[in-house]
Amino acid sequence: MVVEQSSRGERAFDIYSRLLNERI
């Protein structure tokens, strides 16, 4: 997974990480 095209991908990754952290 490469996220270096725009801040959009980075934001999506951040949200995904936050959801995972909240689930655990």
A tleap script that builds the chain and sets N, CA, C and O, in Angstrom:
source leaprc.protein.ff14SB
mol = sequence {
  NMET VAL VAL GLU GLN SER SER ARG GLY GLU
  ARG ALA PHE ASP ILE TYR SER ARG LEU LEU
  ASN GLU ARG CILE
}
set mol.1.N position { 0.853 -1.207 0.000 }
set mol.1.CA position { 0.000 0.000 0.000 }
set mol.1.C position { 0.883 1.249 0.000 }
set mol.1.O position { 1.619 1.497 0.955 }
set mol.2.N position { 0.804 2.014 -1.056 }
set mol.2.CA position { 1.639 3.229 -1.130 }
set mol.2.C position { 0.749 4.465 -1.021 }
set mol.2.O position { -0.176 4.655 -1.811 }
set mol.3.N position { 1.044 5.287 -0.043 }
set mol.3.CA position { 0.223 6.499 0.138 }
set mol.3.C position { 1.127 7.729 0.057 }
set mol.3.O position { 1.514 8.297 1.078 }
set mol.4.N position { 1.454 8.126 -1.162 }
set mol.4.CA position { 2.331 9.300 -1.315 }
set mol.4.C position { 1.879 10.149 -2.494 }
set mol.4.O position { 2.660 10.919 -3.052 }
set mol.5.N position { 0.616 10.003 -2.867 }
set mol.5.CA position { 0.111 10.767 -4.015 }
set mol.5.C position { -0.554 12.046 -3.529 }
set mol.5.O position { -0.416 13.102 -4.147 }
set mol.6.N position { -1.273 11.943 -2.422 }
set mol.6.CA position { -1.947 13.136 -1.903 }
set mol.6.C position { -2.268 12.933 -0.426 }
set mol.6.O position { -2.226 11.809 0.077 }
set mol.7.N position { -2.586 14.009 0.257 }
set mol.7.CA position { -2.898 13.895 1.691 }
set mol.7.C position { -4.174 13.078 1.886 }
set mol.7.O position { -4.469 12.659 3.005 }
set mol.8.N position { -4.917 12.853 0.839 }
set mol.8.CA position { -6.181 12.101 0.961 }
set mol.8.C position { -5.862 10.683 1.448 }
set mol.8.O position { -6.473 10.195 2.398 }
set mol.9.N position { -4.924 10.044 0.806 }
set mol.9.CA position { -4.558 8.678 1.214 }
set mol.9.C position { -4.048 8.673 2.649 }
set mol.9.O position { -4.395 7.790 3.433 }
set mol.10.N position { -3.231 9.655 2.988 }
set mol.10.CA position { -2.695 9.682 4.354 }
set mol.10.C position { -3.834 9.829 5.360 }
set mol.10.O position { -3.813 9.211 6.425 }
set mol.11.N position { -4.813 10.636 5.024 }
set mol.11.CA position { -5.951 10.846 5.942 }
set mol.11.C position { -6.723 9.535 6.085 }
set mol.11.O position { -7.115 9.159 7.190 }
set mol.12.N position { -6.938 8.851 4.984 }
set mol.12.CA position { -7.682 7.589 5.031 }
set mol.12.C position { -6.919 6.601 5.905 }
set mol.12.O position { -7.521 5.889 6.709 }
set mol.13.N position { -5.609 6.556 5.754 }
set mol.13.CA position { -4.804 5.621 6.562 }
set mol.13.C position { -4.923 5.982 8.042 }
set mol.13.O position { -5.046 5.102 8.895 }
set mol.14.N position { -4.885 7.281 8.339 }
set mol.14.CA position { -5.003 7.733 9.732 }
set mol.14.C position { -6.343 7.282 10.312 }
set mol.14.O position { -6.405 6.779 11.434 }
set mol.15.N position { -7.398 7.463 9.549 }
set mol.15.CA position { -8.737 7.071 10.031 }
set mol.15.C position { -8.779 5.562 10.249 }
set mol.15.O position { -9.328 5.082 11.242 }
set mol.16.N position { -8.193 4.819 9.310 }
set mol.16.CA position { -8.193 3.352 9.431 }
set mol.16.C position { -7.441 2.936 10.691 }
set mol.16.O position { -7.891 2.068 11.439 }
set mol.17.N position { -6.292 3.566 10.914 }
set mol.17.CA position { -5.486 3.231 12.098 }
set mol.17.C position { -6.280 3.567 13.368 }
set mol.17.O position { -6.255 2.813 14.341 }
set mol.18.N position { -6.969 4.682 13.350 }
set mol.18.CA position { -7.742 5.098 14.534 }
set mol.18.C position { -8.849 4.075 14.801 }
set mol.18.O position { -9.088 3.702 15.949 }
set mol.19.N position { -9.516 3.629 13.750 }
set mol.19.CA position { -10.601 2.656 13.925 }
set mol.19.C position { -10.039 1.365 14.509 }
set mol.19.O position { -10.638 0.770 15.405 }
set mol.20.N position { -8.896 0.936 14.001 }
set mol.20.CA position { -8.290 -0.309 14.502 }
set mol.20.C position { -7.928 -0.138 15.975 }
set mol.20.O position { -8.185 -1.028 16.786 }
set mol.21.N position { -7.341 0.985 16.318 }
set mol.21.CA position { -6.946 1.220 17.712 }
set mol.21.C position { -8.184 1.235 18.608 }
set mol.21.O position { -8.154 0.713 19.723 }
set mol.22.N position { -9.248 1.821 18.129 }
set mol.22.CA position { -10.476 1.880 18.946 }
set mol.22.C position { -11.093 0.498 19.084 }
set mol.22.O position { -11.691 0.181 20.112 }
set mol.23.N position { -10.951 -0.320 18.055 }
set mol.23.CA position { -11.544 -1.677 18.094 }
set mol.23.C position { -10.779 -2.534 19.094 }
set mol.23.O position { -11.375 -3.315 19.837 }
set mol.24.N position { -9.486 -2.388 19.110 }
set mol.24.CA position { -8.668 -3.243 19.996 }
set mol.24.C position { -8.859 -2.794 21.442 }
set mol.24.O position { -8.266 -3.374 22.351 }
savepdb mol mol.pdb
quit
